[in-house]
Amino acid sequence: MDRLQKVAVLTELADRMRERGSWCGETHLQKAAYFLQDLLGVSLDFDFVLYKHGPFSFDLREELAAMRADGLLELEPQEEPYGPKLVPTPRSKELRDRYPKTLGRFNKPISFVADKLGEKGATALERLGTAFYMKQKHHNLDDESLAKRINQFKPHVLVESAKNALREVREISSEAKKFKAA
């Protein structure tokens, strides 16, 4: 997928997340893009690492900044202590209109991610993203061991909360099979 197709997918994802009630700050887009790429197979080509608030891509952060510089995303400031929202611009809609095949191909995966993650706050997204990341990296471990490992990396995520996140990730992963990108 070339850069403009990728940008079309990301701005469509942001719009769909917002339609489903997402705050749509950078953390929200980071986690949504991570699930879109690593769970549903949409080839965004971002490298994710486990970071402060779960899976994070420095490449995606740079791309979001470039999208703002290109007038495709705008920051919508919020009251303290909240960070800004990322809002797709009318220019991003014009770009998306040039890629109907790309967006058609990824319509179901984008909708699936927005449906599953759109209403979740940053804390829930951190838990889910971290649970999915750890499950991918340590697929041979059972949920109890994974939950303890998550708690070791992120002491503020209690073992029981990590187990709940792992259960939810398993459910999301099971449902996602029918929405994977071709």
Secondary structure, 3 states (H helix, E strand, C coil): CCHHHHHHHHHHHHHHHHHCCCCCCHHHHHHHHHHHHHHCCCCCCCCCEEECCEEECHHHHHHHHHHHHCCCEEEECCCCCCCCEEEECHHHHHHHHCCHHHHHHCHHHHHHHHHHHCCCCHHHHHHHHHHHHHHHHCCCCCHHHHHHHHHHHCCCCCHHHHHHHHHHHHHHHHHHHHHCCC
